[in-house]
């Protein structure tokens, strides 16, 4: 293995090698997937990415940058969170997970449980927002009018 690189296998993309600086560490995993702690964002089809486990070749989620939902999707960033070592002024990324359905028009995004990534230390945490404005299954595409 090269210095500063991590190799891993993906059931979708085969063998991959990435810079260790790109590994996102989830101290407690994701909701429902607490056993996986290291992930990486892989480019997909903009605005989508894959949030792929480095440790489990089968575990990957379609993800989207929260900025895609505009300024109406805003909430208090958990500054002071000990798990993230997040302080005011740290650069962050906010990611939302997408559920792709067999019928693409039924694809949804989870706005209720975003992922916060502290880009300074690459620590991440999925949080659950106590805000009725943000659903767990928001349709990504409005139904076509007849």
MDAnalysis code that builds the backbone (N, CA, C; Angstrom):
import MDAnalysis as mda
import numpy as np

u = mda.Universe.empty(438, n_residues=146, atom_resindex=np.repeat(np.arange(146), 3), trajectory=True)
u.add_TopologyAttr("name", ["N", "CA", "C"] * 146)
u.add_TopologyAttr("resid", np.arange(1, 147))
u.add_TopologyAttr("resname", ["UNK", "UNK", "UNK", "UNK", "UNK", "UNK", "UNK", "UNK", "UNK", "UNK", "UNK", "UNK", "UNK", "UNK", "UNK", "UNK", "UNK", "UNK", "UNK", "UNK", "UNK", "UNK", "UNK", "UNK", "UNK", "UNK", "UNK", "UNK", "UNK", "UNK", "UNK", "UNK", "UNK", "UNK", "UNK", "UNK", "UNK", "UNK", "UNK", "UNK", "UNK", "UNK", "UNK", "UNK", "UNK", "UNK", "UNK", "UNK", "UNK", "UNK", "UNK", "UNK", "UNK", "UNK", "UNK", "UNK", "UNK", "UNK", "UNK", "UNK", "UNK", "UNK", "UNK", "UNK", "UNK", "UNK", "UNK", "UNK", "UNK", "UNK", "UNK", "UNK", "UNK", "UNK", "UNK", "UNK", "UNK", "UNK", "UNK", "UNK", "UNK", "UNK", "UNK", "UNK", "UNK", "UNK", "UNK", "UNK", "UNK", "UNK", "UNK", "UNK", "UNK", "UNK", "UNK", "UNK", "UNK", "UNK", "UNK", "UNK", "UNK", "UNK", "UNK", "UNK", "UNK", "UNK", "UNK", "UNK", "UNK", "UNK", "UNK", "UNK", "UNK", "UNK", "UNK", "UNK", "UNK", "UNK", "UNK", "UNK", "UNK", "UNK", "UNK", "UNK", "UNK", "UNK", "UNK", "UNK", "UNK", "UNK", "UNK", "UNK", "UNK", "UNK", "UNK", "UNK", "UNK", "UNK", "UNK", "UNK", "UNK", "UNK", "UNK", "UNK", "UNK", "UNK"])
u.atoms.positions = np.array([
    [0.844, -1.181, 0.000],
    [0.000, 0.000, 0.000],
    [0.889, 1.244, 0.000],
    [0.511, 2.210, -0.804],
    [1.270, 3.453, -0.900],
    [1.098, 4.274, 0.380],
    [2.133, 5.072, 0.692],
    [2.055, 5.959, 1.854],
    [0.958, 6.991, 1.617],
    [0.081, 7.199, 2.629],
    [-0.986, 8.167, 2.506],
    [-2.146, 7.700, 1.654],
    [-2.199, 6.416, 1.351],
    [-3.283, 5.864, 0.537],
    [-3.949, 4.720, 1.296],
    [-5.199, 4.501, 1.010],
    [-5.911, 3.347, 1.537],
    [-6.564, 2.643, 0.349],
    [-6.385, 1.338, 0.320],
    [-7.006, 0.526, -0.729],
    [-8.223, -0.155, -0.133],
    [-9.277, -0.239, -0.940],
    [-10.456, -0.971, -0.503],
    [-11.191, -1.491, -1.713],
    [-12.073, -2.429, -1.449],
    [-12.837, -3.058, -2.511],
    [-14.262, -2.537, -2.477],
    [-14.833, -2.382, -3.649],
    [-16.213, -1.943, -3.785],
    [-16.947, -2.935, -4.677],
    [-18.113, -3.371, -4.217],
    [-18.899, -4.285, -5.053],
    [-19.398, -3.570, -6.313],
    [-19.438, -2.243, -6.284],
    [-19.910, -1.473, -7.438],
    [-18.786, -1.065, -8.387],
    [-17.600, -0.765, -7.822],
    [-16.529, -0.145, -8.603],
    [-15.233, -0.940, -8.629],
    [-15.187, -2.094, -7.967],
    [-13.966, -2.897, -7.945],
    [-12.968, -2.374, -6.925],
    [-11.687, -2.607, -7.174],
    [-10.632, -2.172, -6.259],
    [-10.378, -0.675, -6.440],
    [-10.315, 0.030, -5.310],
    [-10.099, 1.471, -5.328],
    [-8.947, 1.825, -4.402],
    [-8.276, 2.924, -4.721],
    [-7.224, 3.458, -3.860],
    [-7.451, 4.954, -3.755],
    [-7.514, 5.443, -2.520],
    [-7.762, 6.872, -2.300],
    [-6.772, 7.409, -1.279],
    [-6.598, 8.712, -1.278],
    [-5.772, 9.363, -0.259],
    [-6.439, 9.200, 1.101],
    [-5.647, 8.903, 2.108],
    [-6.201, 8.758, 3.458],
    [-6.851, 10.058, 3.941],
    [-6.411, 11.192, 3.406],
    [-6.984, 12.482, 3.810],
    [-8.449, 12.616, 3.400],
    [-8.924, 11.760, 2.492],
    [-10.308, 11.813, 2.025],
    [-11.248, 10.896, 2.815],
    [-10.686, 10.123, 3.742],
    [-11.509, 9.211, 4.533],
    [-12.259, 10.007, 5.597],
    [-13.571, 9.804, 5.625],
    [-14.445, 10.446, 6.602],
    [-14.680, 9.440, 7.724],
    [-14.387, 9.862, 8.954],
    [-14.511, 8.967, 10.109],
    [-15.782, 9.268, 10.895],
    [-16.625, 8.262, 11.024],
    [-17.859, 8.336, 11.792],
    [-17.626, 7.570, 13.099],
    [-17.357, 8.245, 14.217],
    [-17.082, 7.536, 15.460],
    [-18.178, 6.534, 15.847],
    [-19.435, 6.844, 15.502],
    [-20.555, 5.967, 15.871],
    [-21.248, 5.356, 14.658],
    [-20.647, 5.449, 13.497],
    [-21.271, 4.934, 12.286],
    [-22.458, 5.793, 11.877],
    [-23.273, 5.228, 11.011],
    [-24.502, 5.890, 10.565],
    [-25.685, 5.234, 11.259],
    [-26.804, 5.909, 11.293],
    [-28.004, 5.349, 11.897],
    [-28.343, 4.042, 11.178],
    [-28.408, 2.968, 11.938],
    [-28.694, 1.653, 11.370],
    [-27.471, 0.918, 10.857],
    [-26.329, 1.580, 10.824],
    [-25.090, 0.991, 10.319],
    [-23.932, 1.373, 11.244],
    [-24.088, 1.086, 12.509],
    [-23.125, 1.528, 13.516],
    [-21.794, 0.796, 13.433],
    [-21.734, -0.295, 12.683],
    [-20.512, -1.094, 12.587],
    [-19.523, -0.558, 11.554],
    [-19.920, 0.359, 10.696],
    [-19.019, 0.932, 9.688],
    [-18.659, 2.350, 10.100],
    [-17.356, 2.617, 10.180],
    [-16.902, 3.909, 10.682],
    [-16.132, 4.747, 9.670],
    [-15.612, 4.117, 8.618],
    [-14.805, 4.869, 7.644],
    [-15.504, 4.859, 6.290],
    [-15.686, 6.066, 5.743],
    [-16.368, 6.229, 4.461],
    [-15.586, 7.210, 3.604],
    [-15.915, 7.214, 2.316],
    [-15.346, 8.170, 1.387],
    [-16.449, 8.584, 0.421],
    [-16.389, 9.833, -0.022],
    [-17.321, 10.304, -1.048],
    [-16.699, 10.080, -2.409],
    [-17.408, 9.365, -3.255],
    [-16.942, 9.103, -4.619],
    [-17.830, 9.863, -5.589],
    [-17.213, 10.496, -6.565],
    [-17.990, 11.212, -7.581],
    [-18.920, 10.237, -8.282],
    [-20.100, 10.737, -8.606],
    [-21.081, 9.908, -9.296],
    [-21.625, 10.716, -10.458],
    [-22.860, 11.044, -10.407],
    [-23.522, 11.789, -11.461],
    [-24.040, 13.075, -10.823],
    [-23.301, 14.188, -10.943],
    [-23.681, 15.411, -10.237],
    [-25.163, 15.733, -10.393],
    [-25.805, 16.082, -9.312],
    [-25.265, 16.491, -8.011],
    [-25.071, 15.332, -7.019],
    [-25.119, 14.102, -7.500],
    [-25.047, 12.950, -6.603],
    [-23.629, 12.412, -6.464],
    [-23.374, 11.813, -5.316],
    [-22.112, 11.131, -5.011],
    [-22.468, 9.800, -4.369],
    [-21.465, 8.970, -4.202],
    [-21.603, 7.754, -3.400],
    [-20.890, 7.995, -2.085],
    [-21.552, 7.736, -0.969],
    [-20.907, 7.694, 0.334],
    [-20.621, 6.218, 0.566],
    [-19.362, 5.835, 0.352],
    [-18.997, 4.423, 0.305],
    [-18.170, 4.032, 1.520],
    [-18.535, 2.913, 2.132],
    [-17.766, 2.387, 3.252],
    [-16.402, 1.897, 2.753],
    [-15.356, 2.242, 3.491],
    [-14.023, 1.764, 3.174],
    [-13.851, 0.330, 3.685],
    [-14.621, -0.024, 4.707],
    [-14.466, -1.314, 5.377],
    [-15.411, -2.400, 4.887],
    [-16.496, -2.024, 4.225],
    [-17.498, -2.991, 3.777],
    [-17.774, -2.759, 2.292],
    [-17.352, -3.669, 1.414],
    [-17.492, -3.453, -0.029],
    [-18.938, -3.356, -0.500],
    [-19.882, -3.839, 0.313],
    [-21.298, -3.829, -0.073],
    [-22.033, -2.562, 0.361],
    [-21.454, -1.794, 1.255],
    [-22.177, -0.684, 1.879],
    [-21.847, 0.647, 1.216],
    [-22.836, 1.199, 0.516],
    [-22.676, 2.502, -0.132],
    [-24.046, 3.158, -0.247],
    [-24.066, 4.453, -0.123],
    [-25.305, 5.227, -0.183],
    [-25.166, 6.307, -1.242],
    [-26.226, 6.564, -1.962],
    [-26.259, 7.734, -2.835],
    [-26.451, 8.934, -1.911],
    [-25.680, 9.980, -2.151],
    [-25.717, 11.157, -1.298],
    [-25.756, 12.421, -2.156],
    [-26.229, 13.490, -1.536],
    [-26.299, 14.773, -2.221],
    [-25.884, 15.862, -1.232],
    [-25.214, 16.884, -1.745],
    [-24.808, 18.023, -0.935],
    [-26.057, 18.784, -0.517],
    [-26.176, 19.096, 0.766],
    [-27.353, 19.801, 1.282],
    [-27.552, 21.166, 0.627],
    [-26.496, 21.756, 0.102],
    [-26.616, 23.060, -0.556],
    [-27.580, 23.008, -1.738],
    [-27.812, 21.815, -2.283],
    [-28.740, 21.658, -3.407],
    [-30.173, 22.050, -3.044],
    [-30.477, 22.116, -1.745],
    [-31.843, 22.400, -1.314],
    [-32.062, 23.859, -0.945],
    [-31.061, 24.683, -1.199],
    [-31.207, 26.123, -1.047],
    [-31.187, 26.592, 0.397],
    [-31.458, 27.882, 0.546],
    [-31.371, 28.508, 1.866],
    [-32.530, 28.131, 2.787],
    [-33.616, 27.588, 2.243],
    [-34.726, 27.194, 3.118],
    [-34.380, 25.943, 3.928],
    [-33.352, 25.210, 3.503],
    [-32.900, 24.052, 4.267],
    [-31.754, 24.509, 5.156],
    [-32.115, 25.046, 6.301],
    [-31.094, 25.517, 7.236],
    [-31.499, 25.109, 8.650],
    [-30.495, 24.878, 9.453],
    [-30.705, 24.470, 10.839],
    [-29.450, 24.860, 11.621],
    [-29.545, 24.770, 12.928],
    [-28.401, 25.111, 13.767],
    [-27.330, 24.036, 13.647],
    [-26.154, 24.441, 13.238],
    [-25.016, 23.528, 13.148],
    [-24.580, 23.204, 14.583],
    [-24.282, 21.938, 14.856],
    [-23.965, 21.550, 16.243],
    [-22.539, 21.923, 16.681],
    [-22.252, 23.239, 16.666],
    [-20.948, 23.695, 17.153],
    [-20.824, 23.301, 18.614],
    [-19.639, 22.892, 18.981],
    [-19.410, 22.431, 20.343],
    [-19.590, 20.929, 20.490],
    [-20.035, 20.255, 19.421],
    [-20.220, 18.807, 19.484],
    [-18.872, 18.133, 19.712],
    [-18.775, 17.390, 20.793],
    [-17.510, 16.742, 21.177],
    [-17.112, 15.631, 20.210],
    [-18.107, 14.921, 19.622],
    [-17.797, 13.830, 18.693],
    [-17.142, 14.346, 17.416],
    [-17.505, 15.562, 17.023],
    [-16.971, 16.158, 15.797],
    [-15.790, 17.092, 16.063],
    [-15.567, 17.435, 17.323],
    [-14.596, 18.473, 17.676],
    [-14.870, 19.722, 16.843],
    [-16.138, 20.070, 16.761],
    [-16.584, 21.144, 15.876],
    [-16.683, 22.466, 16.628],
    [-15.946, 23.453, 16.140],
    [-16.000, 24.784, 16.732],
    [-16.359, 25.795, 15.647],
    [-16.896, 26.925, 16.109],
    [-17.252, 28.005, 15.193],
    [-16.048, 28.328, 14.316],
    [-16.269, 28.454, 13.020],
    [-15.193, 28.771, 12.086],
    [-14.655, 27.558, 11.344],
    [-14.934, 26.334, 11.842],
    [-14.507, 25.132, 11.107],
    [-15.298, 25.026, 9.811],
    [-14.638, 24.597, 8.758],
    [-15.324, 24.326, 7.503],
    [-16.073, 23.011, 7.654],
    [-17.311, 23.004, 7.172],
    [-18.121, 21.791, 7.265],
    [-18.733, 21.459, 5.918],
    [-19.134, 20.209, 5.782],
    [-19.958, 19.772, 4.663],
    [-21.205, 19.161, 5.277],
    [-22.328, 19.368, 4.622],
    [-23.583, 18.759, 5.055],
    [-24.073, 17.908, 3.900],
    [-24.327, 16.643, 4.197],
    [-24.686, 15.653, 3.186],
    [-26.018, 15.022, 3.568],
    [-26.845, 14.769, 2.571],
    [-28.110, 14.070, 2.790],
    [-28.110, 12.773, 1.997],
    [-28.683, 11.730, 2.590],
    [-28.754, 10.436, 1.929],
    [-30.002, 10.333, 1.069],
    [-29.853, 9.663, -0.063],
    [-30.912, 9.508, -1.052],
    [-31.342, 8.049, -1.083],
    [-32.646, 7.816, -1.166],
    [-33.172, 6.452, -1.341],
    [-33.667, 6.330, -2.773],
    [-32.934, 5.536, -3.562],
    [-33.288, 5.339, -4.962],
    [-34.308, 4.210, -5.028],
    [-35.414, 4.458, -5.678],
    [-36.504, 3.489, -5.778],
    [-36.497, 2.857, -7.172],
    [-37.125, 1.677, -7.310],
    [-37.225, 1.059, -8.644],
    [-37.848, 2.005, -9.673],
    [-38.844, 2.770, -9.230],
    [-39.429, 3.809, -10.073],
    [-38.674, 5.095, -9.739],
    [-37.796, 5.579, -10.617],
    [-36.968, 6.755, -10.305],
    [-37.772, 7.980, -9.871],
    [-39.025, 8.088, -10.300],
    [-39.827, 9.242, -9.900],
    [-40.186, 9.185, -8.414],
    [-39.947, 8.044, -7.775],
    [-40.240, 7.886, -6.344],
    [-38.976, 8.006, -5.477],
    [-37.864, 8.422, -6.083],
    [-36.617, 8.609, -5.351],
    [-36.785, 9.742, -4.345],
    [-36.299, 9.498, -3.118],
    [-36.467, 10.481, -2.045],
    [-35.123, 10.828, -1.412],
    [-35.124, 11.937, -0.682],
    [-33.947, 12.353, 0.079],
    [-34.386, 12.548, 1.532],
    [-33.485, 12.199, 2.437],
    [-33.755, 12.330, 3.866],
    [-33.214, 13.676, 4.346],
    [-34.119, 14.610, 4.606],
    [-33.720, 15.913, 5.135],
    [-33.735, 15.923, 6.659],
    [-34.365, 14.922, 7.263],
    [-34.506, 14.848, 8.717],
    [-33.191, 14.463, 9.406],
    [-32.349, 13.673, 8.721],
    [-31.130, 13.159, 9.354],
    [-29.895, 13.439, 8.495],
    [-29.474, 14.708, 8.435],
    [-28.289, 15.043, 7.637],
    [-27.005, 14.544, 8.299],
    [-25.971, 14.484, 7.494],
    [-24.636, 14.126, 7.970],
    [-23.803, 15.401, 7.990],
    [-23.192, 15.668, 9.138],
    [-22.317, 16.823, 9.286],
    [-20.879, 16.313, 9.249],
    [-20.053, 16.902, 8.388],
    [-18.640, 16.517, 8.296],
    [-17.793, 17.735, 8.658],
    [-16.956, 17.559, 9.666],
    [-15.982, 18.587, 10.016],
    [-14.800, 18.388, 9.072],
    [-14.641, 19.284, 8.116],
    [-13.605, 19.124, 7.096],
    [-12.194, 19.329, 7.636],
    [-12.076, 19.936, 8.817],
    [-10.762, 20.137, 9.428],
    [-10.158, 18.806, 9.884],
    [-10.998, 17.947, 10.471],
    [-10.479, 16.681, 10.997],
    [-11.128, 15.449, 10.359],
    [-12.049, 15.665, 9.421],
    [-12.751, 14.605, 8.691],
    [-13.558, 13.682, 9.614],
    [-14.028, 14.238, 10.724],
    [-14.949, 13.507, 11.592],
    [-16.373, 13.854, 11.169],
    [-17.253, 12.843, 11.239],
    [-18.625, 13.055, 10.792],
    [-19.614, 12.411, 11.753],
    [-20.830, 12.919, 11.661],
    [-21.899, 12.400, 12.512],
    [-23.224, 12.649, 11.808],
    [-24.090, 11.644, 11.855],
    [-25.444, 11.828, 11.362],
    [-26.283, 12.296, 12.536],
    [-26.994, 13.383, 12.338],
    [-27.836, 13.927, 13.407],
    [-29.297, 13.831, 12.982],
    [-30.188, 13.855, 13.951],
    [-31.621, 13.856, 13.673],
    [-32.159, 15.213, 14.097],
    [-32.760, 15.909, 13.137],
    [-33.295, 17.245, 13.390],
    [-34.703, 17.154, 13.958],
    [-34.952, 17.907, 15.009],
    [-36.285, 17.987, 15.596],
    [-36.994, 19.184, 14.964],
    [-37.338, 19.019, 13.684],
    [-37.928, 20.110, 12.920],
    [-38.928, 19.517, 11.931],
    [-40.186, 19.841, 12.103],
    [-41.255, 19.280, 11.274],
    [-41.149, 19.680, 9.800],
    [-40.368, 20.709, 9.491],
    [-40.233, 21.142, 8.088],
    [-39.457, 20.145, 7.245],
    [-38.667, 19.286, 7.891],
    [-37.757, 18.425, 7.163],
    [-38.190, 16.966, 7.255],
    [-38.671, 16.404, 6.144],
    [-39.140, 15.010, 6.139],
    [-37.995, 14.009, 5.950],
    [-38.290, 12.758, 6.261],
    [-37.325, 11.692, 6.002],
    [-37.391, 11.239, 4.548],
    [-38.502, 11.521, 3.877],
    [-38.659, 11.081, 2.483],
    [-39.264, 12.192, 1.621],
    [-38.420, 13.119, 1.218],
    [-38.842, 14.181, 0.315],
    [-38.615, 13.709, -1.118],
    [-39.686, 13.735, -1.916],
    [-39.524, 13.368, -3.329],
    [-38.547, 14.338, -3.999],
    [-37.598, 13.786, -4.729],
    [-36.620, 14.635, -5.407],
    [-37.177, 15.302, -6.650],
    [-38.093, 14.617, -7.297],
    [-38.663, 15.176, -8.515],
    [-40.163, 15.282, -8.366],
    [-40.678, 16.466, -8.691],
    [-42.127, 16.671, -8.628],
    [-42.806, 15.819, -9.683],
    [-43.991, 15.281, -9.342],
    [-44.702, 14.470, -10.353],
    [-45.036, 15.309, -11.581],
    [-45.016, 14.659, -12.742],
    [-45.356, 15.356, -13.985],
    [-46.852, 15.601, -14.022],
    [-47.190, 16.792, -14.508],
    [-48.612, 17.109, -14.644],
    [-49.108, 16.570, -15.967],
    [-50.310, 16.018, -15.935],
    [-50.914, 15.439, -17.163],
    [-51.474, 16.505, -18.063],
])
